[in-house]
């Protein structure tokens, strides 16, 4: 405007230099702007001279960095789409020139930057000025500006980490299946975790996912900062929020509950430098349910008597298990429940259909009208065993012996010293149990059904009782034989025991004279024909 803010004058010699500190004659700071200086001299002879400088600027405002921000200090230019570049966010005042540089930890400049006016945000892709990728390491960014008035500002950020190393991670499950049932066998699943880069992990998480992808159990850096090398899962839910769908209804599963089914474990790693890694195990099974077993037999009453009817017992075995079986057996026991009568067994695959002809493993035929207990057992690869027990009802057997048909019925039980089936409700001491009575009636009904098939036959019923005297005579006596006389002393063979009021002795029975009986037959000795001559009767 031409307004004079500062003046020097004197009548002495002209100084060679004038220095102005930007203050007015009144001692106040002059406004920033463009100024000129004018020199006027008057000589002694009255001549005047004028000189004016080029315009110059008074500038008391420093360059300003309003914002310098790096959202993250670590990056990995590996083209994975995550932190591939270092983002530098800048806001500055408008100046003639801003200068920036990226330097290594050895203070070597790898890239120079410059802006006219305002410095703007930019991305560094990890290359030098020639476009070559720099080495992994620590770097710093610095920005500065010096205006024409000599005002200078500078700012830098250290510890920028560039890391292009590839990251690999693995998670494996130890068992194909486990059973958290506290039996000491495969009670937990061991998850092993490995990564080639353990430093610089920002966050980690291990999740056990069910077949629908829902998280059953999880562990993360919120539980412990460092990534563990091993996690043992006990098969239970460990976080709130897990549910299962039952009839289209989501039913919450309480924390601590064991869950069964097919699962995978998933590892998620996130690194400070941007890499994100995910790994999963192969599928494994968690089960606390032992094998489910069923047995079906046909016919209902089994009669291996070679009459062409129900001579074979068809046994159908079925076993269902979420894990493979390691062994199974079907065992028919002796009627008394001790010892094995007949048995079949195997590994892994169950023989679904068995045919039994009624003979034991030692070629002994079953007893007629007798229940034979059986046990079907299976063990899976988790050590869980299931057992199904039942009875095979053997029918009354009609067996031909020569020209005679015989039924052997060993299983009818009478009350002691009585020919009846009185129960314990009427005879607490000698009465029969309800099961015994039921079986007796069943056997008798079957006998009646069979006899109805042979109406024209003459039927002879033979039975036996307990040998009270423990003598051969009692054991071998037939109808009409006297097996024991009690109350009379010194009674001899051939003498008659009579009523005292009717003494009528029987004629003395003549006893045969002593004889020697000999049988001549073919020599069936095991050593017959081994040596000698004429060793047979023929």
BELQUILIN-V227021 format. One record per residue. N is the residue number from 1. SS is DSSP state (H for helix, E for strand, - for the rest). Layout:
n: [N	N]
ss: [SS	SS]
This chain:
n: [1	2	3	4	5	6	7	8	9	10	11	12	13	14	15	16	17	18	19	20	21	22	23	24	25	26	27	28	29	30	31	32	33	34	35	36	37	38	39	40	41	42	43	44	45	46	47	48	49	50	51	52	53	54	55	56	57	58	59	60	61	62	63	64	65	66	67	68	69	70	71	72	73	74	75	76	77	78	79	80	81	82	83	84	85	86	87	88	89	90	91	92	93	94	95	96	97	98	99	100	101	102	103	104	105	106	107	108	109	110	111	112	113	114	115	116	117	118	119	120	121	122	123	124	125	126	127	128	129	130	131	132	133	134	135	136	137	138	139	140	141	142	143	144	145	146	147	148	149	150	151	152	153	154	155	156	157	158	159	160	161	162	163	164	165	166	167	168	169	170	171	172	173	174	175	176	177	178	179	180	181	182	183	184	185	186	187	188	189	190	191	192	193	194	195	196	197	198	199	200	201	202	203	204	205	206	207	208	209	210	211	212	213	214	215	216	217	218	219	220	221	222	223	224	225	226	227	228	229	230	231	232	233	234	235	236	237	238	239	240	241	242	243	244	245	246	247	248	249	250	251	252	253	254	255	256	257	258	259	260	261	262	263	264	265	266	267	268	269	270	271	272	273	274	275	276	277	278	279	280	281	282	283	284	285	286	287	288	289	290	291	292	293	294	295	296	297	298	299	300	301	302	303	304	305	306	307	308	309	310	311	312	313	314	315	316	317	318	319	320	321	322	323	324	325	326	327	328	329	330	331	332	333	334	335	336	337	338	339	340	341	342	343	344	345	346	347	348	349	350	351	352	353	354	355	356	357	358	359	360	361	362	363	364	365	366	367	368	369	370	371	372	373	374	375	376	377	378	379	380	381	382	383	384	385	386	387	388	389	390	391	392	393	394	395	396	397	398	399	400	401	402	403	404	405	406	407	408	409	410	411	412	413	414	415	416	417	418	419	420	421	422	423	424	425	426	427	428	429	430	431	432	433	434	435	436	437	438	439	440	441	442	443	444	445	446	447	448	449	450	451	452	453	454	455	456	457	458	459	460	461	462	463	464	465	466	467	468	469	470	471	472	473	474	475	476	477	478	479	480	481	482	483	484	485	486	487	488	489	490	491	492	493	494	495	496	497	498	499	500	501	502	503	504	505	506	507	508	509	510	511	512	513	514	515	516	517	518	519	520	521	522	523	524	525	526	527	528	529	530	531	532	533	534	535	536	537	538]
ss: [-	-	-	-	-	-	-	-	-	-	-	-	-	-	-	-	-	-	-	-	-	-	E	-	-	-	-	-	E	-	-	-	E	E	E	-	-	E	E	E	E	E	-	-	-	-	-	E	E	E	E	E	-	-	-	E	E	E	-	-	-	-	-	-	E	E	E	E	E	-	-	-	-	E	E	-	-	-	-	-	-	-	-	-	-	E	E	E	E	E	E	E	-	-	E	E	E	E	E	E	E	E	E	E	-	-	-	-	E	E	E	E	E	E	E	E	E	-	-	-	-	E	E	E	-	-	E	-	-	-	-	-	E	-	-	-	E	E	E	E	E	E	E	E	E	E	-	-	-	-	-	E	E	E	E	E	E	E	E	E	E	E	-	-	-	-	-	-	E	E	E	E	E	-	-	-	E	E	-	-	-	-	-	-	-	-	-	-	E	E	E	E	E	E	E	-	-	-	-	-	E	E	E	E	E	E	E	E	E	-	-	-	-	-	E	E	E	E	E	E	-	-	-	-	-	-	-	-	-	E	E	E	E	-	-	E	-	-	-	-	-	-	E	E	E	E	-	-	E	E	E	E	-	-	-	-	-	E	-	-	E	E	E	E	E	E	E	E	E	E	E	-	-	-	-	E	E	E	E	E	-	-	-	E	E	E	-	-	-	-	-	E	E	E	E	E	E	E	-	-	-	E	-	-	-	-	-	-	-	-	-	-	E	E	E	E	E	E	E	E	-	-	-	-	E	E	E	E	E	E	E	E	E	-	-	-	-	-	-	E	E	E	E	E	E	E	-	-	-	-	-	-	E	E	E	E	-	-	E	-	-	-	-	-	E	-	-	-	-	-	E	E	E	E	E	E	E	E	E	E	-	-	-	-	E	E	E	E	E	E	E	E	E	E	-	-	E	E	E	E	E	-	-	E	E	E	E	E	-	-	-	-	-	-	-	-	-	-	-	-	-	-	E	-	-	-	-	-	-	-	-	E	-	H	H	H	H	H	H	H	H	H	H	H	H	H	H	H	H	H	H	H	H	H	-	-	-	-	-	-	-	-	-	-	-	-	-	-	-	-	-	H	H	H	H	H	-	-	-	-	-	-	-	-	-	-	-	-	-	-	-	-	-	-	-	-	-	-	E	-	-	E	-	-	-	-	-	-	-	-	-	-	-	-	-	-	-	-	-	-	-	-	-	-	-	-	-	-	-	-	-	-	-	-	-	-	-	-]
